[in-house]
Amino acid sequence: HAGHLVALLAARRAVRPAVREQGLRAAAPLAVYASTQTHAWLHKAVDIAGLGLQAVRWIPTDAEQRLDVGALAASIEADLAAGVQPLMAVGTAGTVSTGAIDPLPAMAALCSRHGLWFHVDGAYGAPAACLGEDAPADLPGLREADSLALDPHKWLYAPIEAGCVLVRDPRHLLDAFSQRPPYYGAPRVDEGLNFHELGPQNTRGFRALKVWLALRMPAATATGR
């Protein structure tokens, strides 16, 4: 769930740049759009982000449990007319209940047209994109996402917990989370990647090690090293 929250906070900052200094109270309310089949992480994320549960617009699904893009478009238009600012649309790449994949390319195009952040919940199904032509038709659409969350402790068989969020433009993470107090020292030209600037945690464990080792094992077996 942490990866989704990071993406939502980055989106909040990207869509409403003054949020870090002014908070949410001085501007129009924000709306987040997701199908009725979306995982419950969204409840916690909008709550923690200060948007409130009423910010979520639950979009109906079609007969295959996929988000109805027409209903999404209508909901966005209704919010714009009411003075509500659309923030993020969530597409799911493999729902928990049925494994349904939302029409990701159509959602991406709609988000681009209206200036929404497009987030994909790929916790369950995103790794299937590596199947190439054998992958479901809409799954490659996750490449259009502004952010993608996946759980290596599912299809990649990493021990719990192992969450991952990928963001198209890492500058959005810096904008949302970076701080430079004097006791961190001035940045150096040769300074490496500082993960405390890319998320809410300052001190963090090396959770990525178990994922890296799991990925290295088949590679080492294949090469005999």
N, C-alpha and C positions, 0 to 999 in steps of 0.2 A: 504493500500500500504506500510505502514511503516514496517510491518512484513516481506514482501518480500525483502525490502531493507536491513533489518538487516541480513537476510539469505544470500543475495548476498555479503554483506561486510564480513561476516564470512567466506564464501566460498573463497572469494578473498584472504583473509589472510591465510586460510588453504592450498590452492593450491600454493600460492606464498608467503611463509613466510616472505620475506624481504620487503613486500609492505608497511608496516607502516613506516619503516625507509627510504627506497629508492624510494617509489612511483612506478609507472608503466612504467616510461619512459625508464628504462635501460634494459628491457628484452623483450622477444617475446610478440607480442600482444595476448590477451586472446579472447576466443570465448564462447558465451552462445548459447545454442540450445533450441528451443521451437517450438511448432507447430504453424501454421498460425492461429489457433483458440485461442491462448493464449491471456489473457486479456492485455490491454494496460499499466498495471502497469510496465511491463517489459521495455517499452520505458523510463519511468522516472527513473527506478532503474539503468539501465546501464548508463544513462546520468549522474546521481548524483554520481555514483561510479567511474566516469572518464573513463569508457570503450569505450564510444561512441556508437551511434546507429548502426554503421557498425559492431560492435562485435556480433550482434545477427544473428544467422543462422536460418532462418524461414523454418522449416521442413514441407513438405506437409503432408496432411492427407489422410486417406482411405475413402471409401464410407460412413463410419459411423462417419466421422469427427474426427477420432482418429489419433494421431501421427503415422506416418509410421516409424517403428523401423528400417527397412532396409535402408530407406533414411537417418535416423539419423546416423546409423553406417557409411554409405558412406561419410557423411559430416564430421564426426570426422576424418576418415582416410584421407580425402583430406586436412584437416587443419594440421594434423600431418605432412603430406608430404610437406606442404608449410611452415613449421616452426612456425605455430600458436599453442598456447597452449590451449587445451580445458579446460574450467573452470567449467561450470555448465550446466546440462541438466534440463529442467523444464517439469515436467509432470503435467497435469491438471486433477483434480478429480471433474469433473463437469464444462464444459465450459459455459460461459455466454450465448452464442447463442443457443446451443442445449442441454446442459447438458451432453455432451459426456465425457467419462472417458478414458484417454489415457491408453495404455497397460503398466501399472506401473511396474509389475514384470519384464517384458522384458527390460524395460528401466533401472531398478535398476541393472540388471545383466550386461547390457552393460556399465553402468557407473562404476561399480565395476571393470570390465575388463580393462577399460582405465584410471581409477583413477580420474573420474569426481565427483564433488559434485552433488548429486541428490536431487533436490528441488521439492516439490509437492505443487501446488497451489490448496489447498482444501477449498478456501474461500466459495465456493458454496456447494460442495458435501461431504466434509470430514465427517461431522457428521453422514452421512448415513452408515458409516462403523459399527456403533453400531447395525445395523440390523443383523449382523452375517451372517448366511447362506442365508438370503434373500437379502443381499447386492449384487450389481453387481460383477461379477466374478473378475474383475481387481482391484476393490476398496481396498480390504485388502492389496494390494501391497504397499499402502502408508506407511505401517510399515517399509518398507525397505529404506525410505527416510532419507537423512542426515538432512533435515529440512522440516517442514510442516507449511504452513501458513493457517489460517482459520479466518473467520469473525463471531464472536458470534452475530453480529447484523443482521445476515441472519437467518439461521435455529434455532438458539438459542434465537432469538427474543429480544436480548439485545438492548437498545437504542444506536443509532449512537453516537460517534464512538466507536467501540470495536474490535480491531484487536489482533490477537494472533499468535505468532510464536513458534513452538516447535523445538528444536534442539537435535539430538541424543546425541551429546557429548557437554555439556555446556562449556567445556574448550575452544572450538572454539570461543565462545562469549567472554570469558575473553581475549583470544589472540588478538581478533579484537578490543576490546573496553576498556579494563581495563587500568587505569592510577592511580598512587599513588603519587600525589604531597604531599609535606610536610604538607600542611594545611588540608589534609584529616585525618592526624594522622596515626600512625602505626597500622597495622591490629592486632586485638586481637584474642586470641585462641577461645573465645566464641562469636566471631563476627558473626552476622547473614548474610543473603543474601543481598548484596548491588546491587540493580538493575542498578545503574549508571555504574556499571562495565560490564553490559550485553547488552548494547545498546548505541546509540548515545546521548541520553538525560542524562544530569546530574540531572536536576530538573524535576520531572515528577508528574503529577496528579495521583490520585488513580482511574484510569479508571477501574481497575479490580473489584472494589467494586460492580458496577451494575451487572457485570456478576456473581459474587459470590452470590449476593442476588437472582438473577433470578434462579440460580441452587439450592439455599437453599429452595426456596418456595415450589416446589413439594416434596422435601425431608421432609420438615416439615409437609406438608399436609398428607403425607403417614404415618408418625409416630405419628401424632397428637400432635406434639410439636411446 
